[in-house]
């Protein structure tokens, strides 16, 4: 029985076979999945030592599989190599640098494959922040207030960086906490900032329109 299992999730048979043939001899078993759903089932059912995940897959995309893996505190510890023929497809969803997984561009040779696996193994060992359960309270930082009562009353200004406020309709001041008056003051600031941004956007649109007319 192989002590290690490597899962290759790719909808192209050639790629799966290529990975299998390029891997050096060792005490491991290579599992193959041709789509995201089949791959996720393997991830949930098997004890894996490495996942090689194509980013574009039928039935369930590699991005969706990645999100489900990262949402599980145990699964996200598995070394991961994401594969794609176009790196921009990955960076559109996940910004660089890739801290906890390794990227492998297609096509690749044996040296690149082995190198990616080694880096993925090393990155998987790095300490990571603990996952915070949905609804848990978040401390106030950089003018951002978030509490577990979001469903009761939310004030959000999406276009204002570092200034989103989420607060329950009734806030009870506590030692070291934020009072209702302070939250209301933050909300007023956000509204003013949003109005200023909207005004700037309108001015910018007018300038662009003017320039286009001049160019014609």
C-alpha positions in Angstrom: 0.0 0.0 0.0 1.3 3.4 -0.9 1.8 5.7 2.1 1.3 8.9 0.1 -1.5 9.8 -2.3 -1.1 12.5 -5.0 -4.3 13.8 -6.6 -4.1 15.2 -10.2 -7.3 17.1 -11.2 -7.3 18.0 -14.9 -9.8 17.5 -17.6 -7.1 16.6 -20.1 -5.9 13.0 -20.1 -2.6 13.9 -21.6 -1.8 16.2 -18.7 -2.8 13.6 -16.1 -0.6 11.0 -17.8 2.2 13.4 -18.2 2.3 14.2 -14.4 2.1 10.5 -13.6 5.1 9.7 -15.9 7.2 12.7 -14.7 6.9 11.9 -11.0 10.0 10.2 -9.7 9.7 6.6 -8.4 8.5 6.6 -4.8 6.1 5.2 -2.3 3.0 7.0 -3.5 -0.2 6.5 -5.4 -1.4 8.8 -8.1 -5.2 9.5 -8.2 -6.8 11.1 -11.2 -9.9 13.3 -11.5 -11.3 14.7 -14.8 -13.5 17.4 -13.4 -13.9 19.6 -10.3 -16.7 17.6 -8.7 -14.8 14.3 -9.0 -11.7 16.0 -7.7 -13.5 17.5 -4.7 -14.9 14.1 -3.8 -11.4 12.7 -3.8 -10.2 15.6 -1.6 -13.0 14.9 0.9 -12.7 11.1 1.0 -9.0 10.5 0.7 -6.0 11.4 2.9 -3.9 13.3 0.4 -0.2 14.3 0.5 -0.5 16.7 -2.5 -3.2 18.2 -4.8 -2.4 19.3 -8.4 -5.4 21.4 -9.5 -6.1 22.7 -13.0 -7.8 26.1 -12.7 -10.3 25.6 -15.6 -12.4 22.5 -15.1 -15.9 21.3 -16.2 -18.8 20.8 -13.7 -16.9 22.7 -11.0 -14.0 25.1 -11.7 -10.6 24.9 -10.1 -11.4 28.3 -8.5 -14.5 26.8 -6.8 -12.5 23.8 -5.6 -9.8 26.0 -4.3 -12.3 28.1 -2.3 -13.9 25.0 -0.8 -10.4 23.6 0.2 -9.4 27.0 1.7 -12.6 27.2 3.7 -11.7 24.0 5.6 -9.0 24.3 8.3 -7.7 20.7 7.7 -8.0 20.6 3.9 -6.1 23.8 3.4 -3.0 22.3 5.0 -2.6 19.9 2.1 0.2 21.0 -0.3 -1.3 22.5 -3.4 -0.1 23.1 -7.0 -2.4 25.1 -9.2 -2.0 24.6 -12.9 -3.0 26.8 -15.8 -2.0 27.6 -19.4 -2.7 31.3 -18.6 -1.4 32.7 -15.4 -3.7 35.8 -15.6 -6.7 33.5 -15.2 -5.4 32.7 -11.7 -4.2 36.2 -10.8 -7.6 37.6 -11.7 -9.0 35.6 -8.7 -5.9 35.2 -6.5 -3.4 38.0 -6.2 0.3 37.4 -6.1 2.5 36.6 -4.3 1.0 33.1 -3.9 1.8 32.5 -0.2 0.3 29.1 0.5 0.3 27.3 -2.8 2.5 27.1 -5.9 1.6 27.9 -9.5 2.7 25.7 -12.4 2.3 27.1 -15.9 1.4 24.8 -18.8 3.1 23.3 -20.7 5.8 22.3 -18.1 8.7 19.9 -18.0 9.8 17.4 -15.3 12.2 19.9 -13.6 9.4 22.5 -13.4 7.0 20.0 -12.0 9.3 18.7 -9.3 10.3 22.3 -8.4 6.6 23.3 -8.1 5.8 20.3 -5.9 8.8 21.1 -3.6 7.7 24.7 -3.2 4.1 23.7 -2.6 5.3 21.4 0.2 7.3 24.2 1.8 4.5 26.8 1.5 2.0 24.4 3.1 4.2 24.3 6.3 4.0 28.1 6.8 1.9 29.3 9.7 -1.4 30.7 8.6 -4.0 32.9 10.4 -6.9 30.9 11.9 -10.2 30.8 10.0 -12.8 33.1 11.7 -16.3 31.6 11.8 -19.1 33.5 10.0 -20.8 36.0 12.4 -17.8 36.3 14.8 -17.0 39.8 16.0 -14.1 41.6 14.5 -12.0 44.2 16.3 -12.1 47.8 15.2 -9.2 48.7 13.0 -8.4 51.3 10.4 -11.8 52.9 10.9 -13.5 49.6 10.1 -16.2 48.4 12.5 -17.8 44.9 12.1 -20.0 43.1 14.6 -21.9 39.9 14.6 -25.3 41.7 14.3 -25.0 42.5 10.6 -28.4 41.1 9.9 -30.0 43.6 12.2 -28.7 46.8 10.6 -25.9 47.4 8.2 -24.3 50.6 6.9 -21.9 50.0 4.1 -19.9 52.2 1.8 -18.3 49.8 -0.6 -16.4 52.4 -2.6 -14.7 53.9 0.4 -11.5 52.0 1.3 -11.0 50.9 4.9 -14.3 52.6 6.0 -17.0 50.0 6.0 -19.2 50.0 9.1 -21.4 47.1 10.1 -23.3 47.4 13.3 -26.4 46.0 15.0 -29.3 48.4 15.4 -28.7 48.5 19.2 -25.2 48.8 20.4 -24.4 48.4 24.1 -21.1 50.2 25.1 -18.6 47.9 26.8 -15.1 48.4 28.2 -12.7 48.9 25.3 -15.6 48.7 22.8 -17.2 51.3 20.4 -20.2 53.3 21.5 -23.3 54.0 19.4 -22.3 57.7 19.2 -18.9 56.8 17.8 -20.4 54.4 15.2 -22.9 57.1 14.2 -20.1 59.6 13.8 -18.2 57.1 11.6 -21.4 56.6 9.5 -21.7 60.3 8.9 -18.1 60.6 7.8 -18.6 57.7 5.4 -21.7 59.4 3.9 -19.7 62.6 3.4 -16.8 60.7 1.9 -19.1 58.9 -0.5 -20.7 62.1 -1.6 -17.3 63.7 -2.3 -16.3 60.6 -4.3 -19.5 60.7 -6.3 -18.8 64.3 -7.0 -15.3 63.6 -8.2 -16.5 60.7 -10.4 -19.1 63.1 -12.0 -16.3 65.7 -12.7 -14.1 63.0 -14.1 -16.8 61.8 -16.4 -17.3 65.4 -17.7 -13.6 65.9 -18.3 -13.4 62.6 -20.2 -16.4 63.5 -22.3 -14.9 67.0 -23.0 -11.6 65.4 -24.1 -13.3 62.9 -26.4 -15.2 65.7 -28.1 -12.0 67.6 -28.6 -10.3 64.6 -30.1 -13.1 64.0 -32.7 
